[in-house]
Amino acid sequence: MSSSDPGYPQPLKCTDARFVEVEFPRQLRPRLVIEFSEGLSLLLEDRDAVPLAADFIAAFRDHLAAKGGRPC
């Protein structure tokens, strides 16, 4: 399927990826923040969380498509 096919959702555009410190009780830990177009932001603990984040993004896109929303 080509990217011009209307049935093929366009990929999300990553607009920012940075490490931040998130305050949790008793400690500060660096986290990876990934921001996408359409207002989606993910806060990941470490690289081990990336596969779960990828699954979440796929499910989020499927959910939008099922609701007739604009593909992202």
CYANA upper distance limits for C-alpha pairs under 8 A (distance plus 0.5 A):
  1 MET  CA      5 ASP  CA      7.08
  1 MET  CA      8 TYR  CA      7.63
  2 SER  CA      8 TYR  CA      7.91
  3 SER  CA      8 TYR  CA      6.65
  3 SER  CA      9 PRO  CA      8.16
  3 SER  CA     10 GLN  CA      7.39
  4 SER  CA      8 TYR  CA      7.92
  9 PRO  CA     71 PRO  CA      5.71
  9 PRO  CA     72 CYS  CA      6.74
 10 GLN  CA     71 PRO  CA      7.11
 10 GLN  CA     72 CYS  CA      6.18
 11 PRO  CA     72 CYS  CA      6.36
 12 LEU  CA     36 PHE  CA      6.68
 12 LEU  CA     37 SER  CA      6.67
 12 LEU  CA     38 GLU  CA      8.47
 12 LEU  CA     72 CYS  CA      5.65
 13 LYS  CA     36 PHE  CA      6.02
 13 LYS  CA     37 SER  CA      5.96
 14 CYS  CA     34 ILE  CA      7.70
 14 CYS  CA     35 GLU  CA      6.41
 14 CYS  CA     36 PHE  CA      4.88
 14 CYS  CA     37 SER  CA      6.96
 15 THR  CA     34 ILE  CA      8.34
 15 THR  CA     35 GLU  CA      6.05
 15 THR  CA     36 PHE  CA      5.70
 15 THR  CA     37 SER  CA      6.87
 16 ASP  CA     33 VAL  CA      8.24
 16 ASP  CA     34 ILE  CA      6.30
 16 ASP  CA     35 GLU  CA      5.50
 16 ASP  CA     36 PHE  CA      7.51
 17 ALA  CA     32 LEU  CA      7.47
 17 ALA  CA     33 VAL  CA      5.98
 17 ALA  CA     34 ILE  CA      4.93
 17 ALA  CA     35 GLU  CA      6.77
 18 ARG  CA     32 LEU  CA      6.27
 18 ARG  CA     33 VAL  CA      5.88
 18 ARG  CA     34 ILE  CA      7.31
 19 PHE  CA     30 PRO  CA      6.60
 19 PHE  CA     31 ARG  CA      5.85
 19 PHE  CA     32 LEU  CA      5.04
 19 PHE  CA     33 VAL  CA      6.53
 20 VAL  CA     30 PRO  CA      5.89
 20 VAL  CA     31 ARG  CA      5.90
 20 VAL  CA     32 LEU  CA      7.01
 20 VAL  CA     33 VAL  CA      7.53
 21 GLU  CA     28 LEU  CA      6.43
 21 GLU  CA     29 ARG  CA      5.91
 21 GLU  CA     30 PRO  CA      4.99
 21 GLU  CA     31 ARG  CA      6.65
 22 VAL  CA     28 LEU  CA      6.31
 22 VAL  CA     29 ARG  CA      6.41
 22 VAL  CA     30 PRO  CA      7.04
 22 VAL  CA     31 ARG  CA      7.36
 23 GLU  CA     27 GLN  CA      6.97
 23 GLU  CA     28 LEU  CA      5.46
 23 GLU  CA     29 ARG  CA      7.60
 24 PHE  CA     28 LEU  CA      6.71
 24 PHE  CA     29 ARG  CA      8.37
 30 PRO  CA     45 GLU  CA      8.09
 31 ARG  CA     43 LEU  CA      7.04
 31 ARG  CA     44 LEU  CA      6.25
 31 ARG  CA     45 GLU  CA      5.55
 31 ARG  CA     46 ASP  CA      7.15
 32 LEU  CA     43 LEU  CA      6.29
 32 LEU  CA     44 LEU  CA      5.55
 32 LEU  CA     45 GLU  CA      6.92
 32 LEU  CA     46 ASP  CA      7.24
 33 VAL  CA     41 SER  CA      7.48
 33 VAL  CA     42 LEU  CA      6.14
 33 VAL  CA     43 LEU  CA      5.07
 33 VAL  CA     44 LEU  CA      6.75
 34 ILE  CA     41 SER  CA      6.16
 34 ILE  CA     42 LEU  CA      5.69
 34 ILE  CA     43 LEU  CA      7.08
 34 ILE  CA     44 LEU  CA      8.46
 35 GLU  CA     39 GLY  CA      7.86
 35 GLU  CA     40 LEU  CA      6.46
 35 GLU  CA     41 SER  CA      4.77
 35 GLU  CA     42 LEU  CA      6.89
 36 PHE  CA     40 LEU  CA      5.70
 36 PHE  CA     41 SER  CA      6.58
 37 SER  CA     72 CYS  CA      8.32
 38 GLU  CA     72 CYS  CA      7.63
 42 LEU  CA     53 ALA  CA      7.98
 44 LEU  CA     49 ALA  CA      6.45
 44 LEU  CA     50 VAL  CA      7.75
 44 LEU  CA     53 ALA  CA      8.28
 45 GLU  CA     49 ALA  CA      6.95
 46 ASP  CA     50 VAL  CA      8.01
 49 ALA  CA     53 ALA  CA      6.72
 50 VAL  CA     54 ALA  CA      6.64
 51 PRO  CA     55 ASP  CA      6.80
 52 LEU  CA     56 PHE  CA      6.70
 53 ALA  CA     57 ILE  CA      6.70
 54 ALA  CA     58 ALA  CA      6.80
 55 ASP  CA     59 ALA  CA      6.71
 56 PHE  CA     60 PHE  CA      6.49
 57 ILE  CA     61 ARG  CA      6.67
 58 ALA  CA     62 ASP  CA      6.73
 59 ALA  CA     63 HIS  CA      6.54
 60 PHE  CA     64 LEU  CA      6.77
 61 ARG  CA     65 ALA  CA      6.69
 61 ARG  CA     71 PRO  CA      7.13
 61 ARG  CA     72 CYS  CA      7.00
 62 ASP  CA     66 ALA  CA      6.57
 63 HIS  CA     67 LYS  CA      6.82
 64 LEU  CA     68 GLY  CA      6.82
 64 LEU  CA     69 GLY  CA      5.35
 64 LEU  CA     70 ARG  CA      7.32
 64 LEU  CA     71 PRO  CA      7.09
 65 ALA  CA     69 GLY  CA      5.90
 65 ALA  CA     70 ARG  CA      7.39
 65 ALA  CA     71 PRO  CA      6.53
